[in-house]
Amino acid sequence: MAKTSTRDRMKNEINAGSMADIAFLLLIFFLVTTTIVEDKGVLVKLPPWSDEPPDITKLKTRNVYSVLVNADNQLLVRGEPMKIDDLRENTKIFIRNPQKLENMAENPRKAIISMKNDRGTKYKTYLEVYNELKAAYNELRDEEAMARYGKEFEFCSRDQRNTIRQEIPLVISEAEPTSFGEEN
């Protein structure tokens, strides 16, 4: 029989003890240096929670500007089809009602924008419509600030901005979305 030498008995092994330490240090390094992205969305101030049933008041239809976005991302405003590009200007006319028409809001304080979408509506379209509605209010407030104080709304003092907000309150009511393809 052949004799085995000590050299044959020694096997080449890699010491893995320090590998675990290195992996742990790399894990800590990546956890510390990675930034966590926060979800961004539409900032909306919700009304406070109440256990009481809502007060059902009859609104004058002339003060309600209903905006419906269907599953095909088409816009229906007060029963008429409209392009998103025209929404901002039409919303401003409805709220301000410069010609005192009977089918427009009585005044900016009584104007209510009612927005309803379909569950099949693309989020991009929803945001475009919402942004146009909000931009209409922002432009109206800028125009009011320029007329009253000679500067944009953003550069007005806190009291001046509160006065304008009372004159032109941002009221966008979002109705419960309808089921996919159901337009009521």
N, C-alpha and C positions, 0 to 999 in steps of 0.2 A: 504494500500500500504506500501511496505517496504521502509524504509528510506535508502538512499544510503549515505555511509560515505565518508569522504574525501579520505580515503585510497583506496576505490574502484574507485574513480574518477581519481586517479593518475595512469597513465599507465607507465609501465617500458619502457623507451626509451634509446637508446644508442646515445650519443652525437656524431654525425658524422662530426662535424666541424673540429676536429683535424685529422680525417682520410684523408681528402683531402690534408691537409698539409703534412702528412706522405707520401702519394702517390706521391705528387709533389717532395718531397725531394729524394725519392727513384728513381724517374725518372731522376732527375738531376744527382744523384750519378752514375747511370748506363751509362748515356750519357757521363759523364766525364771520367769514368774508362774504357770504352770499346775502344779497338783499332780498327781502320778501316783498313781492309786488302786491300792493293793495288793490282790491277790486275797485273800479271807479264806476259810477253810474250817475243817474239823474238825482240831484239833491232836491228833495221835496220835503217841506215841512208838513207833517201829518197832524191832523187834529188830535186833541187829547182823547184818550179812551173814556168811554162812558157806557154805563150799564143801562142807562135810560134809552128808550126807543127814540129814534130821531124825530124831530119836529117836521112833519110833512106840511110844507107851506106851498100854496099854489103860486107858481112863478108865472109872470107874464111871458108868453112865448117870444115876444119881441125882444126881451132882454137876454134870451138864451141863444148862443151861437153854437150850434151842434156840429161837431166834426166827427165823421165816421171814416175809419180806415178799414177796408175789407180785406179778405184773405188774399186778394190779388194785388194788394198794396195800392189800390185806387182810393182816391179821396172823394168823399161826399160831404159837402158843406151846406147845411140847411136844405138838404134835399137836392142840391145841384152838384154835378161833377165839377171838380176844380183841380188845377195843377198845384203842386206844392210851391212852385215859384210864385204863384199869385196869392198864396194864403196869407202871408204877412201883411200885405197892403190891404187886402179885404178885411182882415181882422182889425186893423187900425181904423178903417172907415166905420166898421160896425161899432166899435167901442166909443169912438169919438162922436160919431153921427153928426158931422158938420152941417148937413142940410136938414137936420131935424125930421128925418123920414119916419113914418109910422112903423116900418118893419125893421128898424134898427134900435139899438139900446137907447133907453130914455136918457141916461147919462153914464159916464164911465164907472161911477160907484155902483150902479145896478147891473152892469154887464157881467154875464157869466159865460165862460167858455166851457162847453161840455164836450169832452173828448172820449170817444169810444173806439176800441179797435177789436179786431177778430183775433182769435188765438193763432191763426195762420199768418198774421201780419208779420213781416220781417222786422226785426228789432231796429235795423238801420232806418226803415221807413218811419217807425214809431218815433225814433229820436229826431229825425228830420222834421216831422210834423210838430213835435213838442218844442223843438228849438225855434221854429218859425213863430209859434204862438207866443213863446216867451220873448222872442226878439221884438214882436209887435208891441208888447208892453214896455220893453226897454226903450224903444224908439219914441213911444208916446211920452214916457217919463222924461226922456232927453229933451223933447220938444217943449214940454211944459216947463222944465227947468230953464231952458234958454229964454222962453217968453217971460218968466217971472224974475229970474235972477241973472240972466245973461251968461250963464255957464252950464256945462253939461251936468247931468244928474250925478255922475260919479264925483264931481268936484264940489258939490254942494255940501253945506254943513249937515250935521246929523238932524237938526231940527228942520232944515229945509227939505231934506230927503223924506223925513216922516210926513211932512205936510203934503208933499207930492204923492207919497204912497197912499195917503188917505183920500186924495182926489182921484187917483188912478190905482185902485187896489188890484193886485194880481190874483185873479180868481179863475183857476183852471180846475174843473171838476172832472175826474176820471171815472167813468162808469166801468162796471165789471165787464171784462172781455166776453164776447160771445164765442160759442163753439166754432170750430173750424168750418168756414163756409156759410155759417148761419148769420144772416144780416137782418136784425130786427131793430 
